[in-house]
């Protein structure tokens, strides 16, 4: 079988594409191999840009969305300068004088005021409330039977479902009738008050019928290291109002589902051709191998599972579809950068993107912050990254307490 697009030369790959055809169904994956050569190879540090909060490239790559610092204005930009090229070697040519300006790369299209003072910007309609009551007529049922006068003697509806599920599960664990009562005392009644005190930490939709709910203690909800606290994950059916399944955050069964069905924990837009190819350990052998390596290095399997489960449930729109995060093409340190959009501690050294096909070849580097690196190392610095869905264009944003934000533009030259 002929290997397609394996040359390190971009012109050679384009030439091969004219004469060779990929296997059926593998066209997109084959085209993505071009990104080994199309990388953001140049950086403009601390570009002159407005003091906005840049949030996301749209899925089609046509717009960059930003908000004003007071979150009262929405600003939309269009990328207009995606790369720098010339007839000869680009290294011998200087960039234009206006390259240091943000508006050379992005053109502002809109600036819309969202709200001022007490102005309403939208109206949200309550479709269903889940908590004290799980069904729409639960409250009416209680009032009609005179139970409402008892005040707070009843547990909330969602808590009743949770306790009922735990009781039935504990009951069925012990088949011996003589030992079942003792088993219930040890596994259920002894921890009954702990179950009652659980609160909802976070919720996400799995589909239109099921919610993925994370329960935990009140103290654990306000601490930073949530992976060290006991938590429970429940799958709740909104139509039947039943708890379908329940797992502890140290459950190997839940981790197995997370490992093999990772994509089901993300509700990615199906109408975006780029979102469908987000690399994960459930669809990429390279990502799975990297995850298994981290797991094997962990000193405690239980602590590793808790650490992985701490990120659940996921936030919507939190992954970048950029091919530079495709683990079948590039390797990088996921502690410093990844497809998941969140703030991270800034590093003094550039983040390396290494070729998977050539393990010793660094394809490009991304360095947040200033080029000099002379900032105070004692100051707490966080960085975030915005990658274009398919062009070799990225923004790195470094924020330091009581200092101006530093925005770098990384593009192909």
Buried (B, 14 or more C-beta within 10 A) or exposed (E): EEEBBEBEEEEEBEEBBEEEEBEEEEEEBBBBBBBBBBBBBBBBBBBEBBEBBBBBBEBEBEBBBBBBEEEBBBBBBEBEBEBBEEEEEBEEEEEEEEBBBBBBBBEBEEBEEBEEEEEEEEEEEEEEEBEBBBEEEEBEEBEEEEEEEEEEEEBBBBBBBBBEBBBEBBBEEBEEEEEBEEBBEEBBEEEEEEBEEBEBBBEBEBEEEBBBBBBBBEEBBEEEEBBEBBBBBBBBEBEEBEBBBBBBBBBEEBBEBBBEEBBEBBBBEEEBBBBBBBBBBBBBEBBBEBBEEEBEEEEEEEEBBBBBBBBBBBEEBEBBBBBBBBBBBBBBEBEBBBBBBEEBEBBEEBBBBBBBEEEEEEBBBBBBBEEEEEBEEEEEBBBBBBBBBBBBBBBBBBBBEEEEBBBBBBBBB
